[in-house]
Amino acid sequence: MPDEFPVVRSIRVKDLKTGDLHANPHNPRMLFDRIDMVPLRESIQRAGILVPLTVYQEGKSGRHVILDGQRRWMCAQELHLETVPVNEVAEPSLVENIVTMFQIHKLRLDWELMPTALKLELLMKKVKDTSERRLAALTGLDQAVVIRCKKLLSFSKRYQDLMLDADPDRRIKADFFIELYPVIHDRSIKKFDWFKPSTFTDAMLEKHRTRALRAVTEFRFVKQQLNNSAKANRIGMMSRRLREFTEDATLPVSHLAIDAINTSARAGKIAKTARDLYDLVDSLDPKEYYGEAELWKTLERLSEMIRKRLRQLGRRVDN
């Protein structure tokens, strides 16, 4: 894999007919919800397109393809603008195309994650590399985002299509499957003779639709109960309760509670201690405690441990 980002070379800025432009088939952002584009469309209607689109011309077809600015182009179409300003760049390779678009958009509002995952999958095949660290360096994505994308790619196309529904009201958010992932991959649950990943996933989708599953983060509670039951040697009881929970669409996750009281109480104590420590450290004057080497060394170790635990949970952690 290259040490530096592949880049595209600018040729010139000019105007092109709106109808002569084409959407990029390799855009990691496939879903464009119209309601989110209203402010942009109103701005273009008032002041025009202030930032030129970035386009390239395909060598084989001669078509002009958009690298950056598809939302502006879609608004221009709706407003019946005859031309749009563009910055034409040299035709990129497939890898340059995908990487450039990742780089262009990485500092903007997050797009839906499933389309990103599909383009990341294509990129992995092209560069023949699946390392989260190197893919993050290449695309500019956070390493945690790369990991989340790879989790989504583990689901079948049937479930991926639910995340790609053009109707945002019917679309299943990627977070549902990301939170579900550690449950269906739990070592204990795989041993249950009744358990089938697709059947369980379908049942959880139904609970999600009927609001019996109030939030996708409740899958963390399911995973916690699987862990607790394994430690307490109560897998048999957990299997029965989880099967009941799966087959009865009305049962809440509280049906799965096994020895959760001690864990919850301890979690509450840790949270309170963390809040107290936060306030204490926040009030420190670094100059006053500048020479307290042991204090700073301990805080560094604590910071590293907290980041480690957050990464284990799949949370985003700034480098």
Order of alpha helices (4+ residues) and beta strands (2+ residues): beta-beta-alpha-beta-beta-alpha-beta-alpha-alpha-alpha-alpha-alpha-alpha-alpha-alpha-alpha-alpha-alpha
